[in-house]
Amino acid sequence: MRKKFAATAARAVARIASAAGQRRMRALARFNRYVTNPVQRLWAPYLPYVAVLEHTGRKSGNSYRTPVLAFIESGAFVVPLNYGTESDWVRNIEAAGAAGVVHRGKRYRLTDPRVLPADSPDLSPVVRAAGIPGRSVLSGVLAPAGDS
């Protein structure tokens, strides 16, 4: 049931992103950065299918916390990139090669981050079944924050 809900949620978000188009999604991303994200950061670390990514700016060196829709299964971490691969947080995580993740109240370390097509065979069947064609995802490996 939970996997079906996750796939349905991912499909719905992907359809909205496709209907809105890249330009509108980038405008929505700017709005979210300053208005929605500060509120979401309060509850996102505690809900299923939502996580907060903790990363460092590649130019500024500032610390950031970005709430995202996330699929976590068997140590794999996948985030649909509805705003595209050019989002600052995606580029920050790729440049650093790692990030912190807070999901359901627990801290993890994301390693080996890479951008993949949403239908990649390297992804779990749940993510591929979500049916988000033409989109990309950020994928990586999760370990408890205390592990190296």
VEXDREN-2710 file (C-alpha; in Angstrom, 1 decimal):
% VEXDREN-2710
k/r/px/py/pz
1/MET/0.0/0.0/0.0
2/ARG/2.8/2.5/0.9
3/LYS/4.7/1.7/-2.2
4/LYS/1.6/2.2/-4.3
5/PHE/1.0/5.6/-2.6
6/ALA/4.6/6.6/-3.3
7/ALA/4.4/5.7/-6.9
8/THR/1.0/7.6/-7.2
9/ALA/2.5/10.7/-5.5
10/ALA/5.5/10.7/-7.8
11/ARG/3.3/10.3/-10.9
12/ALA/1.1/13.2/-9.8
13/VAL/4.1/15.5/-9.1
14/ALA/5.6/14.5/-12.5
15/ARG/2.4/15.3/-14.3
16/ILE/2.1/18.7/-12.7
17/ALA/5.7/19.4/-13.6
18/SER/5.2/18.3/-17.2
19/ALA/2.0/20.4/-17.5
20/ALA/3.6/23.5/-16.0
21/GLY/6.7/23.4/-18.2
22/GLN/10.3/24.1/-17.3
23/ARG/10.0/27.9/-17.1
24/ARG/7.0/27.8/-14.7
25/MET/8.7/25.1/-12.6
26/ARG/11.8/27.2/-12.2
27/ALA/9.6/30.1/-11.1
28/LEU/7.9/27.8/-8.6
29/ALA/11.3/26.7/-7.4
30/ARG/12.3/30.3/-6.6
31/PHE/9.0/30.8/-4.8
32/ASN/9.5/27.6/-2.8
33/ARG/13.1/28.6/-1.8
34/TYR/11.9/31.7/0.0
35/VAL/8.3/31.0/1.0
36/THR/7.4/27.3/1.1
37/ASN/10.7/25.6/2.1
38/PRO/11.1/27.4/5.4
39/VAL/7.8/26.1/6.5
40/GLN/8.4/22.6/5.1
41/ARG/11.7/22.3/6.9
42/LEU/9.7/22.2/10.2
43/TRP/7.8/19.0/9.4
44/ALA/9.6/17.4/6.4
45/PRO/12.2/15.5/8.5
46/TYR/9.4/13.4/10.2
47/LEU/7.2/12.3/7.3
48/PRO/7.4/9.3/4.9
49/TYR/8.4/10.2/1.3
50/VAL/9.8/13.5/2.4
51/ALA/13.4/14.3/3.5
52/VAL/15.6/17.3/4.2
53/LEU/18.9/17.4/2.4
54/GLU/21.7/19.2/4.2
55/HIS/24.3/20.5/1.8
56/THR/27.0/23.2/1.5
57/GLY/27.0/25.8/-1.3
58/ARG/29.7/25.1/-3.8
59/LYS/30.4/28.9/-4.3
60/SER/29.3/30.5/-1.0
61/GLY/30.2/27.8/1.5
62/ASN/26.9/28.4/3.3
63/SER/25.0/25.5/4.8
64/TYR/21.5/24.8/3.3
65/ARG/18.6/22.5/4.2
66/THR/16.3/21.6/1.3
67/PRO/13.1/19.6/1.8
68/VAL/12.5/17.1/-1.0
69/LEU/10.2/14.3/-2.1
70/ALA/12.3/11.2/-1.5
71/PHE/12.1/7.4/-2.0
72/ILE/14.3/5.4/0.5
73/GLU/14.4/1.7/0.1
74/SER/17.1/-0.8/1.2
75/GLY/19.8/1.9/1.6
76/ALA/19.1/3.5/-1.7
77/PHE/18.0/7.2/-1.9
78/VAL/16.1/8.7/-4.8
79/VAL/14.8/12.2/-5.3
80/PRO/12.7/13.1/-8.5
81/LEU/14.2/16.3/-10.0
82/ASN/11.0/18.0/-10.9
83/TYR/12.8/21.4/-11.1
84/GLY/15.5/20.0/-13.4
85/THR/19.1/19.1/-12.9
86/GLU/20.2/22.7/-12.8
87/SER/18.8/23.4/-9.3
88/ASP/21.5/24.8/-7.0
89/TRP/21.0/22.0/-4.4
90/VAL/21.5/19.3/-7.0
91/ARG/24.7/21.0/-8.3
92/ASN/25.9/21.5/-4.7
93/ILE/25.5/17.8/-3.8
94/GLU/27.1/16.6/-7.0
95/ALA/30.1/18.9/-6.5
96/ALA/30.5/17.8/-2.8
97/GLY/30.0/14.1/-3.6
98/ALA/27.9/13.8/-0.4
99/ALA/25.2/15.3/1.7
100/GLY/23.3/14.9/5.0
101/VAL/19.8/13.5/5.0
102/VAL/17.2/13.7/7.7
103/HIS/14.3/11.3/7.1
104/ARG/11.6/10.3/9.7
105/GLY/13.7/11.9/12.5
106/LYS/16.9/10.0/11.7
107/ARG/20.1/11.3/10.3
108/TYR/21.9/9.7/7.3
109/ARG/24.8/10.4/5.1
110/LEU/24.2/10.4/1.3
111/THR/27.2/9.2/-0.7
112/ASP/27.8/8.5/-4.4
113/PRO/25.2/11.0/-5.6
114/ARG/24.5/10.9/-9.3
115/VAL/21.8/12.1/-11.7
116/LEU/20.1/9.3/-13.6
117/PRO/17.1/9.1/-16.0
118/ALA/14.0/8.1/-14.1
119/ASP/13.6/4.9/-16.0
120/SER/17.2/3.7/-15.3
121/PRO/17.6/0.0/-14.5
122/ASP/19.8/1.1/-11.6
123/LEU/16.7/2.4/-9.8
124/SER/14.3/0.4/-7.7
125/PRO/11.2/-1.0/-9.3
126/VAL/9.0/1.4/-7.2
127/VAL/10.7/4.4/-8.7
128/ARG/10.7/3.1/-12.3
129/ALA/7.0/2.1/-11.9
130/ALA/6.2/5.7/-10.9
131/GLY/6.2/6.5/-14.6
132/ILE/8.0/9.8/-14.7
133/PRO/9.3/9.6/-18.3
134/GLY/11.7/12.3/-19.5
135/ARG/12.6/13.2/-16.0
136/SER/15.8/12.7/-14.0
137/VAL/16.4/11.7/-10.4
138/LEU/19.2/12.2/-7.9
139/SER/20.2/8.8/-6.7
140/GLY/22.7/7.8/-4.0
141/VAL/23.5/5.4/-1.2
142/LEU/22.4/6.1/2.4
143/ALA/24.3/5.1/5.6
144/PRO/23.5/6.1/9.2
145/ALA/25.2/9.4/9.9
146/GLY/27.6/7.8/12.5
147/ASP/29.1/5.5/9.9
148/SER/32.0/6.5/7.7
END
